[in-house]
Amino acid sequence: MSNNTPSMEDMLKAGVHFGHKASHWHPKMAPYIYTVRNGVHIMDLKKTASHLEKAADYVNKVVSEGGEVLFVGTKTQSQPLIEQYAKQCEMPYVNNRWLGGMITNFGEIKKVIKKYLDLKKAKESGDWEKKYTKKEQVELNKELKKLHSSVSGISQMKKLPQAMIVVDLRAEKTAVAEAATRCISMVGICDSNVNPKNIDYIIPANDDAARGIDLILSVLAEACATGLKERKAVPIAK
């Protein structure tokens, strides 16, 4: 995967190296901080590149062996990128709101997914027009829209993911806690102010800059896409 690792210049241009103010940091991120400049922590981009490469190798292996990787990022700047890259590599994603129990109570979430798919199918088939009044259709549309924002990204997820990619650990603390409870491996973009305790593959980087998030997700998505190709290329045993 090393050929896909972005150059130092690319990471600098994308603002990957900028952490938070030195006064707002987490001591467990100390090994990944290069220096302090104008009161702001600067990430060690050599470590960022090395850790990104390891994370990419890992998700490639997960997907090639038949597992799924769940992309998670609900902050405004990461929402379109999460959807874009997850769809690009045919992986599930959450980019709106994390539903409590999405990992720890997946049986109930599957019922919500089924309801969403059934409503969607009924609308597309024209059943609504045959069975419901216009007022009832308006209410059904509202419900469908709400469900779409909650579960459309995981609507094809039949089982728990083997791994999860998280853009912002603080914003996605519920998702991180649930994944840790189920021992799901996590790849996380870790800024200087987060506790990376539960993250298996730490990518030290700015988790606020859209360009930096884009750069990192593009590498991870490509690794997943390559893994998917490798999986499909393996002959099915008769």
PyMOL commands that set and color helices and strands:
alter all, ss='L'
color gray80, all
select helices_A, chain A and resi 2-4+8-13+27-32+45-64+79-88+106-125+127-131+134-154+173-181+210-233
alter helices_A, ss='H'
color red, helices_A
select strands_A, chain A and resi 18-21+33-37+40-43+69-72+93-94+163-166+185-190+201-204
alter strands_A, ss='S'
color yellow, strands_A
deselect
rebuild
show_as cartoon
